[in-house]
Amino acid sequence: MSGISSLLPSTTVTPQATEPSAMGGRASKSSFGAESTMSLLVDSLKDRLLFAVPKKGRLMEKTLELLAGADIKYNRAHRLDVALVQNHPIALVFLPAADIPRFVALGSVALGITGQDVIAESTHSEQIEELLQLGFGKCSLQVQVPVTGPIQTVEGLSGGRIATSFEVLAGELFNGKEGVDSKTGKQTKVEYVGGSVEAACALGMADGIVDLVESGDTMRAAGLHAIHTLMKSEAVLITSKTPHPSLTPDLQSLIPLIKSRFAGVLASKKYVYASYNIERKYLDKALVITPGRRAATVSPLETEGWVAVSSMVERKEVAKVMDELEKTGAEDILIFALDNCRVGV
């Protein structure tokens, strides 16, 4: 597992040099004579699949919920950015979301969770395989300008100043065919701003910005509006297209297992299980209302001409679906919450 020591935090105990024992013991000892946290941790990672997860923010919160739902149990020591999973040969590595694409692409870690926007900005997208969209961290990367400003098109920003924390993606947009002002011949200037990008226009630092938009509240509060969307993004489970040579078949088999568990957790949050009885003559209309995730299950009842139907229904549509089923002639309509499931991915 190359590069693992670089993932470990700088707060671990610094080992002191000692002579190896006559039995060939390790030389890495702390000042108390015990093996250091780092040496123990590095040894314990050798036979584990390394899984990079965001170390802060909303992405981390949602990722930890996903891990809990998938029954991936771990203990994370205070200030330590590596946690050993208790019930699988997996080690979680907590990293900044922006660093995860690089570590996954280079094979330093086998799996990772980060945003699609971060992957695109990293320039490692060609080396990364997207395994599963996770449905959280949704946002749009947009070009924004002042609502009352003179510039209201992407073409109008040519030759101007752009503030952004997405230099690569903004550079590709503005320094391509639209990046040179046709009158002055000036190149559009893309400048990096690490935070509070939305203030750049009001402060006279930029003519427009390229930034992420979730609800749009921050953008509107700054007097900005979007004139172009570069991409839509959400959190994804990723792996390298070229796995590290040390990824054994046993560890490799954990990747589809984790993907399947995550998909099940996400489906259980999105869907509920609907069951109802209906006369067969109304079945076709009912199946239009409850087609199921793949297909509904239909079983005959003892009562002549009646069937029982079971189907997965989107949670957000439950009330509407029950109303429509009742109008169609369905009876005994029951809704069951899903704790977990397997949906096939």
Protein Blocks (a to p, Z undefined) as FASTA:
>chain_A
ZZklmmpcfkbccdddddddfkopafbdcfkopacfklmmmmmmmmcccddddfedjklm
mmmmmmmmnopacdddehiabdcdfkbccddddddfklmmmmmmnomambdcddfklmmm
nopmmmpccfbdghiaiacddddddfkbmbfcfklmgoiacddfblmlmmmmmmmmmlpc
fklopacdddddfbhklmmmmnopafbdcdddfklmmmmmnopacfbdfbdcdddddddf
bdcfklcfklmmmmmmmmmmmmmmmmmmmpccddddddfklmmmmmmmmnojmbccdddd
fbghiacddddddfklmmmmmmmmmmnopahiacdddfbdcebZZ
